[in-house]
Amino acid sequence: GLFKGKNLIFITAEAFNYAGIDPELTPTLYRLQTEGMQFPNFYTAYWGVSTSDGEYVNLTGTIPKSGAWSMQESAANAMPLTMAQQLKRLGYSAYAYHNHDYDYYHREQSHPNLGYIYRALGNGLPITEQWPESDVEMIDVSTADYVGREPFHVYYMTVSGHLEYVFDEGKNAMACKNRPLVEHLPSSEAVQAYLACQIELDRAVELLLTRLEEAGVLENTVIVLSADHYPYGLTDEEYSELLGHPVDPVFEIYENTLILWNSAMQETV
C-alpha cells in the first residue's frame, strides 16, 4: 500500500510521552505527530524488564514473558519475522544503533540475531561518553552508514530521555545541556528536566530529517517513533503536572502516542 518500497526508520524513544510534545519546545515531534497518522487510543505498557521488554515489543510485535529477559533470550531463537529479517529479504540494508553501552541488556547478542548490523557506544559508535548520552550525536555519526544505500531499514534506541530528571551534570547531562530552554517554565525541576531531555530527542529527529532531505530521500522514508515505557522517573504528582491534570495511575498513566509519518502524505489518517 501507501508505503510500499519506502525506507523505514523506527525509533524506540526512552521514556517518550505525548505530554512532552510542544509546538515551541519540540517543534519537530509536534510536526510529525500532527501531520502523520493519528492514533487516539495508543498506550505504552510498563513491562517487567523496563526498556528491554519495551524494545522487545517494538521490535518483535510480541508480548514479553513475565519473569524472563525476553529480548536477551531471543538471541538463541530463530527470529525470521522481525522487520529487519523480512525487509532484508526484499533487498533492504538493516542497521541498529544505541547511544549507550553496546552490551547493556546484551544487545550485542539480541540485535544481530534480529537481523541488524548493530553499533553502539564501545562498538563502532563514536560519541561522547556521558550520562545519558546525546541522541543528536547518535544521529550525527550514523546517517552516513545508510544514506545512499537504499532501500534501508534503520532502528534507533535512544537514551537522552532517561531518568533522573534533575539538573545535575553527573546525573543527567542532557537535562543540563538544554536547561536554558526550559528554565523559564512555571514547572517543577523534575518536569523542566524531563522536557529538556525531550528537546534533545526533538533536535535529533530534526537532524535526521535534515540529513534525509539533503540526500533527497526524505519523501521516500517512513519515520516511526514509539516509547519503551511511560516516564516512570516522574512521580504521579510530577506526571500530573506534566499532563496539566491529576493522572489516573491505573490506566491513563499508560496513555501515549505513536508517531508514523512520511513527508509525502497528503492528509492525516
C-alpha positions as CSV (number, residue, x, y, z in Angstrom):
1,G,0.0,0.0,0.0
2,L,0.8,3.5,0.9
3,F,4.4,3.0,2.0
4,K,5.4,0.1,-0.3
5,G,9.1,0.2,-1.2
6,K,10.0,3.1,1.1
7,N,12.8,3.2,3.6
8,L,11.9,2.6,7.2
9,I,13.4,4.3,10.3
10,F,12.0,3.0,13.6
11,I,12.9,4.8,16.8
12,T,12.3,3.5,20.3
13,A,12.5,6.7,22.4
14,E,13.5,6.3,26.0
15,A,10.6,7.3,28.3
16,F,8.9,9.2,25.5
17,N,5.4,10.6,26.2
18,Y,2.9,12.7,24.2
19,A,2.7,15.2,27.0
20,G,6.3,16.2,26.2
21,I,5.4,17.3,22.7
22,D,5.1,21.1,22.4
23,P,4.9,23.3,19.3
24,E,7.6,25.6,20.7
25,L,9.9,23.3,22.8
26,T,9.8,20.2,20.4
27,P,8.6,21.6,17.1
28,T,9.8,18.6,15.0
29,L,8.0,16.0,17.1
30,Y,4.9,18.2,17.1
31,R,5.1,18.4,13.3
32,L,5.4,14.6,12.9
33,Q,2.6,14.0,15.4
34,T,0.1,16.4,13.9
35,E,0.9,15.7,10.2
36,G,1.3,11.9,10.4
37,M,-1.2,9.1,11.1
38,Q,-3.3,9.7,14.2
39,F,-3.6,7.1,16.9
40,P,-6.1,8.4,19.5
41,N,-6.1,5.2,21.6
42,F,-2.5,4.3,21.8
43,Y,-1.0,3.0,25.1
44,T,2.5,2.1,26.2
45,A,2.6,-0.6,28.8
46,Y,5.1,-0.9,31.6
47,W,6.9,-4.2,31.4
48,G,8.8,-6.2,33.9
49,V,12.2,-5.6,32.3
50,S,11.6,-2.0,31.6
51,T,13.4,-0.7,28.5
52,S,14.4,-4.2,27.3
53,D,10.9,-5.5,27.3
54,G,9.6,-2.3,25.7
55,E,12.2,-2.8,22.9
56,Y,11.1,-6.4,22.6
57,V,7.5,-5.4,22.0
58,N,8.5,-2.8,19.4
59,L,11.0,-5.0,17.5
60,T,9.0,-8.2,17.5
61,G,5.4,-7.4,18.0
62,T,5.3,-10.0,20.7
63,I,4.4,-9.7,24.4
64,P,7.4,-10.5,26.6
65,K,7.3,-13.4,29.1
66,S,6.9,-12.4,32.7
67,G,9.9,-13.4,34.8
68,A,12.3,-13.7,31.8
69,W,14.6,-11.4,29.9
70,S,12.8,-12.0,26.6
71,M,15.0,-9.9,24.4
72,Q,18.2,-11.4,25.7
73,E,16.8,-14.9,25.5
74,S,15.6,-14.3,21.9
75,A,19.2,-14.3,20.8
76,A,19.1,-18.1,20.9
77,N,16.0,-18.3,18.8
78,A,15.3,-18.1,15.1
79,M,13.7,-14.7,14.5
80,P,12.6,-14.7,10.8
81,L,9.6,-12.4,11.2
82,T,11.3,-9.2,12.5
83,M,11.3,-6.0,10.5
84,A,15.0,-6.4,9.7
85,Q,14.8,-10.0,8.5
86,Q,11.7,-9.5,6.4
87,L,12.9,-6.3,4.8
88,K,16.4,-7.8,4.1
89,R,14.7,-10.5,2.0
90,L,13.4,-7.6,-0.1
91,G,16.8,-6.2,-0.6
92,Y,17.0,-3.7,2.3
93,S,20.1,-3.0,4.4
94,A,19.4,-3.1,8.1
95,Y,21.2,-1.1,10.8
96,A,20.5,-0.7,14.6
97,Y,22.0,1.9,16.8
98,H,22.0,2.7,20.5
99,N,23.8,5.6,22.2
100,H,24.7,3.8,25.5
101,D,27.0,0.8,26.2
102,Y,26.8,-1.7,23.4
103,D,26.4,-4.7,25.8
104,Y,23.8,-3.2,28.1
105,Y,20.9,-5.7,28.2
106,H,23.1,-7.9,26.0
107,R,22.0,-6.1,22.8
108,E,25.2,-7.3,21.2
109,Q,23.6,-10.7,21.2
110,S,20.0,-10.0,20.5
111,H,20.1,-7.3,17.9
112,P,22.4,-9.1,15.3
113,N,20.1,-12.1,15.7
114,L,17.1,-9.8,14.8
115,G,18.9,-9.1,11.5
116,Y,20.7,-5.9,12.2
117,I,24.3,-4.6,11.8
118,Y,24.5,-3.3,15.4
119,R,26.5,-0.3,16.6
120,A,26.5,1.4,20.0
121,L,28.9,3.1,22.4
122,G,32.0,0.9,22.6
123,N,31.0,-1.0,19.4
124,G,31.6,1.4,16.5
125,L,29.5,4.4,17.5
126,P,32.0,7.3,18.2
127,I,30.0,9.6,20.6
128,T,30.8,11.4,23.9
129,E,30.7,9.1,26.9
130,Q,28.4,10.8,29.4
131,W,25.1,10.1,31.2
132,P,22.8,10.0,29.4
133,E,24.4,10.2,26.0
134,S,23.2,12.5,23.3
135,D,20.6,11.4,20.8
136,V,21.8,14.2,18.5
137,E,25.3,12.8,18.5
138,M,24.0,9.3,17.6
139,I,22.1,10.6,14.6
140,D,25.1,12.8,13.6
141,V,27.6,9.9,13.4
142,S,25.3,7.2,12.0
143,T,23.4,8.6,9.0
144,A,26.4,8.2,6.6
145,D,26.2,4.4,7.1
146,Y,22.9,4.0,5.3
147,V,22.0,7.2,3.4
148,G,22.8,6.3,-0.2
149,R,22.2,2.6,0.4
150,E,18.5,2.4,-0.5
151,P,16.3,0.8,0.3
152,F,17.3,0.8,4.0
153,H,15.7,0.0,7.4
154,V,17.2,1.6,10.4
155,Y,16.4,1.1,14.1
156,Y,17.4,3.6,16.9
157,M,17.2,3.0,20.6
158,T,17.6,6.4,22.3
159,V,18.8,7.2,25.8
160,S,18.7,11.0,26.2
161,G,15.2,10.8,27.8
162,H,16.4,8.6,30.7
163,L,15.9,9.4,34.3
164,E,16.9,11.0,36.7
165,Y,15.1,14.2,35.9
166,V,17.3,16.7,37.7
167,F,19.7,19.5,36.8
168,D,22.8,17.7,37.9
169,E,25.6,17.2,35.4
170,G,26.6,13.9,37.0
171,K,23.0,12.5,36.9
172,N,21.6,14.0,33.7
173,A,23.9,15.7,31.2
174,M,21.1,16.2,28.7
175,A,18.8,18.0,31.1
176,C,21.7,20.3,31.9
177,K,22.5,20.8,28.2
178,N,19.0,22.0,27.4
179,R,18.2,23.7,30.7
180,P,18.3,27.3,29.3
181,L,15.4,26.3,27.0
182,V,13.1,25.3,29.8
183,E,14.1,27.2,33.0
184,H,11.5,29.9,32.1
185,L,8.7,27.4,32.5
186,P,6.5,27.6,35.6
187,S,7.2,24.0,36.4
188,S,9.0,21.9,39.0
189,E,12.6,20.9,38.4
190,A,11.7,17.4,37.5
191,V,9.2,18.4,34.8
192,Q,11.6,21.0,33.4
193,A,14.4,18.4,33.3
194,Y,12.1,15.9,31.6
195,L,11.2,18.4,29.0
196,A,14.8,19.3,28.5
197,C,15.6,15.7,27.7
198,Q,12.7,15.6,25.2
199,I,14.3,18.6,23.5
200,E,17.4,16.5,22.8
201,L,15.2,13.9,21.2
202,D,13.5,16.5,19.1
203,R,16.8,18.0,17.9
204,A,18.0,14.5,17.0
205,V,14.9,13.9,14.9
206,E,15.3,17.3,13.3
207,L,18.8,16.5,12.3
208,L,17.7,13.1,10.9
209,L,15.1,14.8,8.7
210,T,17.7,17.3,7.5
211,R,20.1,14.6,6.5
212,L,17.4,12.7,4.7
213,E,16.3,15.8,2.9
214,E,19.8,16.7,1.9
215,A,20.2,13.3,0.4
216,G,17.0,13.5,-1.5
217,V,15.4,10.5,0.3
218,L,13.1,12.2,2.8
219,E,9.9,11.6,0.8
220,N,10.9,8.0,0.3
221,T,11.4,7.4,4.1
222,V,8.8,6.4,6.7
223,I,9.5,7.5,10.3
224,V,8.0,5.6,13.2
225,L,8.6,6.6,16.8
226,S,7.3,4.8,19.9
227,A,8.2,4.7,23.6
228,D,9.7,1.8,25.5
229,H,7.6,2.8,28.6
230,Y,6.0,5.8,30.2
231,P,8.3,8.2,32.1
232,Y,8.2,6.4,35.4
233,G,11.1,8.5,36.6
234,L,8.4,11.1,37.4
235,T,6.2,10.7,40.5
236,D,2.4,10.7,39.9
237,E,2.3,14.2,41.2
238,E,5.0,15.3,38.7
239,Y,3.4,13.4,35.9
240,S,0.1,15.1,36.7
241,E,1.9,18.4,36.5
242,L,3.2,17.5,33.1
243,L,-0.3,16.5,31.9
244,G,-2.0,19.5,33.4
245,H,-4.5,17.5,35.4
246,P,-4.4,14.7,38.0
247,V,-3.4,11.5,36.3
248,D,-5.3,8.2,36.8
249,P,-2.4,5.9,37.9
250,V,-4.3,2.7,37.0
251,F,-4.9,3.3,33.3
252,E,-4.4,6.8,32.0
253,I,-0.8,6.8,33.1
254,Y,0.0,4.5,30.1
255,E,-1.7,6.7,27.5
256,N,0.7,7.8,24.8
257,T,1.0,8.5,21.1
258,L,2.6,6.6,18.2
259,I,4.3,8.7,15.5
260,L,4.0,7.3,12.0
261,W,4.9,9.9,9.4
262,N,6.0,10.3,5.8
263,S,6.5,13.7,4.2
264,A,4.7,12.7,1.0
265,M,1.4,12.1,3.0
266,Q,-1.3,14.3,1.5
267,E,-3.5,14.2,4.6
268,T,-3.6,12.7,8.1
269,V,-5.3,9.3,8.6
